[in-house]
Each structure stands twice: as C-alpha cells, then as structure tokens.
C-alpha cells in the first residue's frame, strides 16, 4: 500500500503511482515545475513593503526554481517546503552552487502541516494552487502563516473560455473577475497582477513536453513494464497543455495581507 506522501506526490504530478520512483529522471531536464520564477522575483522586487532579509516560505518548492532566485537576487531568506526528497536534494545542491546556502533552507513537509505553523513569514509563495482547493480556500490557508502587512504570491491562472469540460485538477478555475474576487475574499489587497502572454505559455509547454517525451521514451526502453504508464502520462501532459493554451490565461498575483 502506498504511503500518504507517495499518494500525494502521484496526485500532485498527475502520474500513476508506479511512476513515482522514476519521477526524478522523468523530470530531470525541467527545473521550474509549472511556475514562472523570473516573474515572481520581479513582482517581489518592486514591492515596497519588503525589507532586506525578508523571510519567505516557498510552499511546494520543488527543485528550488523560485526559492533560489529569490534568495540570490533579492537576498531574502527562503524556507522551501516540499514532499519529494529528491527534488529537495537538487534544490540544496543548486543553492550551494550559487553560493547562497546560508539564505536557503529546504525541508520535507506536508503543506497541511505547514499551515499550522506558528511562525509568520513576510512572504508566502504558492505555485500549485490546485493542491489546496479553490482560490478563496488557498488564500485562507496561506495567509495563516503570513504576518499582517506581508505578501502572498499566487502563481496559477483563470478561465478565458468556460465552454466544455475541464481536466482533472482544474475544476476550481473560474473567470478572471471571479478569480480576483476569490483571491481578495478575506480582505487582502490586490497589489499586482502579471499575465503570461499566450505565446510564452505555448513555447514553455512545447519545450517541456518534448523534454518529458524524450525522457519517457528512454525510460520505456529500459523498463518496458512502465511503457504504458509512461505513454499515458505523456498523453495526459499533452492534453493538459492543450487545455491551458486554448482556454486559460496563466497569471501571478501579489496580495498584501490585511
């Protein structure tokens, strides 16, 4: 029987449980796992509410693609939390290589437990909203660990076209107006919104899909028993990208906690 963390990892990445052990190789060529690090850093750079050495928690930090640029470029202290130890190992190695190990701490953890922590951060970053619920529920949970006057960064998206069914994991997507209302439903102030251009999203998806396809083919050749599961994963990734490109807009929101 799978451990709860292994089940969560499989669900978070949309893979079958049999593929969890090969996930590091399957995603070996991709550092930013579904987030926009440069845009997040730019948003935080222009925020007037943050001081030198601000404390940041990166929830679901993966390989540190957001945490490391924040520490390196802004000199903020970052605490990254993720369920998957192999990705955290890579994050630590990258932080050390960048010479910022003293600014980064990466820890295995469940977000449900992280939201119960007493510590209050200056910044909370979340780039995997669907793992928690809709945007209103997401903000409710994340703001628990942000001090009043601190900021929340939510990296996700909204529906441009609601005609037709949505794939698993995107049932909470709403229109832009409804999404903003949910994000600010607890009284927090919308400070900024960055929309990702459609052509940029398409190119991002094209590159990553091809990288995953190549790795999947290599894995299938070495482990034929995984071939069908790998094929299903590659197909589901292509379908997800088609949905995102045709019916949604990716966005990053900066909220000031009241």
C-alpha positions in Angstrom: 0.0 0.0 0.0 1.3 3.5 -0.9 2.3 5.9 1.9 0.2 9.0 2.1 3.1 11.1 0.9 3.7 8.9 -2.1 0.0 9.1 -3.0 0.2 12.9 -2.7 3.2 13.1 -4.9 1.5 10.9 -7.6 -1.6 13.1 -7.4 0.3 16.4 -7.5 2.2 15.5 -10.6 -0.7 13.7 -12.3 1.2 10.4 -12.6 0.4 6.8 -11.8 1.9 5.5 -8.5 4.2 3.2 -10.4 6.0 6.2 -11.9 6.8 7.9 -8.6 10.3 6.2 -8.3 11.3 7.3 -11.8 9.9 10.9 -11.4 13.3 12.4 -10.9 14.6 11.1 -14.2 11.3 11.8 -16.0 11.5 15.5 -15.0 15.3 15.7 -14.9 15.5 18.3 -17.6 13.0 20.7 -16.1 13.9 23.0 -13.2 10.8 25.2 -13.0 8.0 22.8 -12.5 5.0 24.8 -13.6 6.0 28.2 -12.2 7.4 31.5 -13.5 10.4 32.3 -11.3 11.6 35.4 -13.1 8.1 37.0 -13.0 7.8 36.2 -9.3 11.1 37.7 -8.5 10.2 40.8 -10.5 6.9 41.2 -8.5 8.7 40.9 -5.2 11.5 43.3 -6.3 9.1 46.1 -6.9 7.1 45.6 -3.7 7.6 48.5 -1.3 6.5 46.5 1.8 9.5 44.2 1.9 12.8 44.9 3.6 16.3 43.5 3.1 16.5 40.0 4.6 12.7 39.4 4.5 11.6 35.9 5.4 10.0 33.8 2.6 8.3 30.4 2.6 8.0 28.7 -0.8 5.2 26.1 -0.5 5.7 23.2 -2.8 9.2 24.5 -3.7 10.2 21.5 -5.9 13.8 21.9 -7.1 14.1 25.5 -5.8 13.4 27.2 -9.1 11.6 30.0 -7.3 13.3 29.9 -4.0 16.9 30.2 -5.3 16.4 33.2 -7.5 14.6 35.0 -4.6 17.5 34.3 -2.3 20.2 35.1 -4.9 18.6 38.2 -6.5 16.8 39.8 -3.5 18.9 38.4 -0.6 15.7 37.2 1.2 15.9 34.2 3.5 13.9 31.4 2.0 12.4 28.3 3.6 11.3 25.8 0.9 8.9 23.0 1.8 8.1 20.0 -0.5 7.0 16.4 -0.2 9.6 14.9 -2.6 13.1 14.5 -1.1 14.9 14.0 -4.5 13.8 17.5 -5.6 14.9 19.0 -2.3 18.3 17.4 -2.7 18.7 19.1 -6.1 17.5 22.4 -4.6 20.2 22.2 -1.9 22.8 21.4 -4.4 21.8 24.3 -6.6 21.8 26.7 -3.6 25.2 25.6 -2.7 26.5 26.0 -6.2 25.0 29.5 -6.3 26.8 30.4 -3.0 23.6 31.1 -1.2 23.2 28.1 1.1 23.1 30.4 4.1 20.0 32.0 2.7 18.1 28.8 1.9 16.6 26.1 4.0 14.8 23.2 2.3 12.7 20.8 4.3 10.5 17.8 3.6 7.0 18.7 4.7 3.2 18.5 4.1 1.5 21.8 3.3 -1.3 20.9 5.5 1.1 20.8 8.5 2.9 23.9 7.3 -0.3 25.9 7.5 -0.5 25.1 11.2 2.9 26.6 12.0 3.1 29.4 14.4 5.8 31.3 12.6 4.7 34.2 10.4 6.6 35.0 7.3 7.0 38.2 5.4 6.2 36.4 2.1 4.5 33.2 1.1 4.8 31.8 -2.4 2.5 29.2 -3.8 2.7 28.0 -7.3 0.5 24.9 -7.0 -2.9 26.2 -6.0 -4.9 23.2 -7.1 -3.3 21.1 -4.4 -5.3 23.0 -1.8 -8.6 23.9 -3.3 -10.1 26.9 -5.0 -8.5 30.4 -4.8 -10.5 31.5 -1.8 -9.6 28.4 0.2 -6.0 28.7 -1.0 -5.6 32.3 0.3 -7.4 31.4 3.5 -4.8 28.7 4.2 -1.7 30.6 3.0 -2.4 33.8 4.9 -2.3 31.9 8.2 1.5 31.9 8.0 1.9 35.4 6.7 2.2 38.4 9.0 -0.2 41.3 8.7 1.3 43.6 6.0 3.2 40.7 4.5 2.6 39.5 1.0 1.2 36.4 -0.8 2.3 35.3 -4.2 -0.1 33.0 -6.0 1.0 31.6 -9.3 -1.9 30.0 -11.2 -4.4 31.0 -13.8 -8.0 31.6 -14.8 -10.5 30.6 -17.5 -10.8 32.6 -20.7 -13.3 30.1 -22.2 -15.6 28.1 -20.0 -17.2 26.1 -22.8 -16.6 22.4 -22.3 -15.3 20.2 -19.5 -12.1 20.9 -17.6 -9.4 18.3 -17.0 -8.8 16.8 -13.5 -7.2 19.3 -11.2 -8.7 22.4 -12.9 -12.3 22.2 -11.7 -11.7 25.2 -9.5 -10.8 27.5 -12.4 -13.1 30.5 -12.8 -13.2 33.7 -14.9 -10.7 36.4 -14.2 -13.3 38.5 -12.4 -14.5 35.6 -10.2 -10.9 34.6 -9.5 -9.9 38.0 -8.3 -13.0 38.1 -6.1 -12.0 34.8 -4.6 -8.4 35.9 -4.1 -9.4 39.0 -2.2 -12.4 37.5 -0.4 -10.6 37.6 3.0 -10.0 41.3 2.9 -6.4 41.3 1.5 -5.4 43.9 -1.1 -4.5 43.0 -4.7 -1.2 44.7 -5.2 -0.3 43.5 -8.7 -1.2 41.0 -11.4 1.1 39.7 -14.1 -0.5 37.8 -17.0 1.7 35.4 -19.0 1.5 36.0 -22.8 -0.1 33.2 -24.7 2.9 32.7 -27.0 5.2 32.5 -24.0 3.0 29.8 -22.4 2.9 27.8 -25.7 6.6 27.9 -26.0 7.1 26.9 -22.4 4.8 24.0 -22.8 6.3 22.9 -26.1 9.8 22.7 -24.7 8.8 20.9 -21.5 6.5 18.4 -23.3 9.3 17.5 -25.7 11.8 17.1 -22.8 9.4 14.8 -21.0 8.6 12.8 -24.1 12.3 12.1 -24.7 12.9 11.0 -21.1 9.8 8.8 -21.2 11.0 7.1 -24.3 14.4 6.4 -22.7 12.7 5.0 -19.6 10.3 2.9 -21.5 13.2 1.3 -23.5 15.0 0.4 -20.3 11.9 -0.6 -18.3 9.2 -2.0 -20.7 6.9 -2.7 -17.8 6.5 1.1 -17.4 5.9 1.8 -21.1 2.1 2.0 -20.9 2.0 4.2 -17.8 4.6 6.5 -19.3 2.7 6.7 -22.6 -0.5 7.6 -20.6 1.4 10.3 -18.7 2.9 11.9 -21.9 -0.6 11.9 -23.4 -2.2 13.5 -20.4 0.5 16.2 -20.4 -0.3 17.0 -24.0 -4.0 17.2 -23.3 -3.4 19.4 -20.2 -1.2 21.8 -22.3 -3.9 21.9 -25.0 -6.5 22.9 -22.4 -4.2 25.6 -20.8 -3.3 27.1 -24.1 -6.8 27.2 -25.6 -9.0 28.1 -22.6 -6.9 29.7 -19.9 -4.5 32.5 -19.1 -1.6 31.9 -16.7 -1.2 34.7 -14.1 0.8 35.6 -11.0 -0.9 37.6 -8.3 0.6 39.6 -5.4 -1.6 40.2 -2.4 -1.0 42.2 0.7 -2.3 40.5 3.8 -4.6 42.7 5.9 
